[in-house]
Amino acid sequence: MLIRSYLYSVAFFSVTAVMAILCAPFALGGHRGVMIVVKAWTGTLIGLHSLITGTRHEYRHLERLPPGGFIIAAKHQSTFETLALVPLLADPAFILKRELTWIPVFGWWLKLAGNIAIDRGSPTVALRKVIEGTRAAVTGGRQVIIFPEGTRAEAGARPDYKQGIAQIYKSLDVPVVPVAHNAGTVWPRKARIHRRGTIVVEFLEPIPPGLKPRDMVQKMERDIEAACDRLLVEAAARGDDLPMTARARVAELAASEASGRKAEGLADDAKA
């Protein structure tokens, strides 16, 4: 995968630079023109990823996406999901770090696409602005993508969900769609070399509005983590080249399952 990974890196930056410059006239078409470029860019990069690295991409339960505006709460392991989710949604917007908008040309496109930038200098002010921006986006029928853990984590690592999404959920009367995937097994964070395997993205059952924020967060985390564990087990069964943290998690799950079966056996013997 070494050569394929470097070829994809070249393609990634080349396509990004060329489209960012040559597609600038589309910005004159307003938000619609900008999103045409953004979807073409992300779709091209995802298509090239499969073509060059040989990675298979699988998307499950797209039918679970509700119409109109809502919140996507996605596991964050890789650059992959920041690209792959965009072509699948009608009019997506990200909640992202303000520093990303400072990147020359690329940051300009992030702003034009109507993403919601976070100024992390003052948490209270930042949260208020995020809630205002998210409300405006979903009212306009957009799908706001949130990574509840805030930063990328290795596939199989212990989760660390933040509580910011609870306040956003409390302030808005829209569903939250949890998204699980195993992208970090193939495209690890901070790694230049991609690994052999299949990336599976699964849209889980939407969480309706109206729950207590704490209950929503607990359900969201429980659903996402259970689905991610299942996808890791599937990847191991396929023979994917899993990174160390993912292999350790699969072994932990196998040991837990074996322990559960043993306990059930002892309980059955006791009843007998």
Secondary structure, DSSP 8 states (H G I E B T S, - for coil): -HHHHHHHHHHHHHHHHHHHHHTGGGGGGHHHHHHHHHHHHHHHHHHHHHHHH--EEEEE-GGG--SSSEEEEE---SSHHHHHHHHHSSSEEEEEEGGGGGSTTHHHHHHHTT-EEE-TTSHHHHHHHHHHHHHHHHHTT-EEEE-TTSS---TT------SHHHHHHHH--S-EEEEEE-GGGTS-TT-SS--SSEEEEEE---B-TTS-HHHHHHHHHHHHHHHHHHHHHHHHHHT----HHHHHHHHHHHHHHHHHHHHHHHHHHHH-
